[in-house]
Amino acid sequence: MTTPSVPVSQIVTAADLLKAYAAGQRNFEYVMLAEADLLGADLKGCDFSYADFSGANLSTANLRGADLSYANLSYANLTEADLRGAMLIGTALRTATLTAAQFHQADYDPDETHFPPGFDPVQQGLKADR
């Protein structure tokens, strides 16, 4: 029996990601960009499911409508990021900085999405997917 492998991404730096996005690419599943500096990046509508953005600077980034399902955003800076309409199913946000981030109409799973202590997803405009 073979074990399924995780796809290897050609995107290994923030510059690679921004270049691929500018060229029209939107599928970035499993991308590994821990500690990346994506301050103010426009990445709306991307599929970042299962991505690793742990410790990344996504402050003021446009992630509107992005799929961040099961992504690791531990210790990521999402200050003033636009996550309106994003998919946050199973996303690891427990240790992320979410100051003034916009979440209106973002989807989350009450059982699997992990927010920082004291964060109220309903008060922030998120909607439960079940």
N, C-alpha and C positions, 0 to 999 in steps of 0.2 A: 504494500500500500504506500503510495507516495503522499507526501505532505504538500499541501498547496503553498506556493511561495508568494511572498509579497513582491509586487512589481518594483523594479528598480527605476527610479526617476532620473531623467537626464538633468533635472533642475537641482542644482546643488548650492546655489548662492541666490541672494536676493536679486542681484542683477540678472541672473538667468531667468528668474520668475518674471520680472518686469519686462524683459525682452520678449519672452514667450507670450505674455499677456498682450503686449503691443502688436504682436504678429497674429493675434486672434485666438490663441489657444486659451481654453477655459477649463480643461480637465487636468487637475493637479492632484488626483487621488494619491495618497501615501507620500506626498512630498515631505522631505525631512529638512526643515529650515529652523531648527532650534537656534535661538540667539540672533536670528536675522533682524536687520534693521529695515523695516518697511514703513517707517514714519510717513504718514500721509499718502501711502500708496493707493491707487485706484484699482481694486481687484473685485469689483462688483460682478456677481453672477458666476463666480468660479466654483468648481467642485473641489473642495479641500477635504473631502471625507477621508478619515484616517490619517490626516496630515499631522506632523509634529511641528508646532510653533512654540514649544516650551521656551520661555525666557525671551521670546521675540518682542520687538518694539513695533506694535501695530497702532500706536497712538495716532489718532485722526485718520486712520485708514478707512477707505470706503469698501466695506464688505457686504454691502446691501445685496440681499438675495443669495448670498454665498451658502453653499452646503458645507457646514463644518461638523457634520455628523461624525461622532467618535474621534474627533480631532483632539490632540493634546495641546491645550493652551495654558498649561500650568506656568505660573509666574510670568505670563505674557502681559505686556502693557497695552491695554485696550482703551486708554483714556480718550474720551471724545470720539471713539470709533463709531462708524455707522454700520450697525448690524440689523437694520430694519429689514424684516422679511427673511432673515437668515434661517437656516435649518441648524438647530443646535441639539439634535438628538444624541444623547450619550456623550456630549462634549465635556471635557475636563476643564472647568473654569474656576474650581474651588480656590486656587491661589492666584488667580488673575486679578489685575487692577482694572476695574470697570467704571471708574469715575467718569460721570457724564456721558457714558456710552449710550447710544440710541438703540433700543430693542423693539420698537413698535412692530407688532405682528410677526415677530420671530417665533418659530416653533421650537418647543422643547418637550422632553419627556420627564414628567414629574419623578419618575423612578430612576432614570438613567443619566439625566443631565446634572452635573455637579457645579453648583454655584458657591460663591464665598459665603461664609456665615453672615446671617443678617440680610442677605440679598433676597428680595421678594420679587419673583418673576412676574407675578400678576400685576403688582404695582408698577413694574417697569414696562408693562404693555406686551409681554410675551403671551403666547397662547399655547396651552397644553395640547399635544397631538392626540391625546386620548381622554 
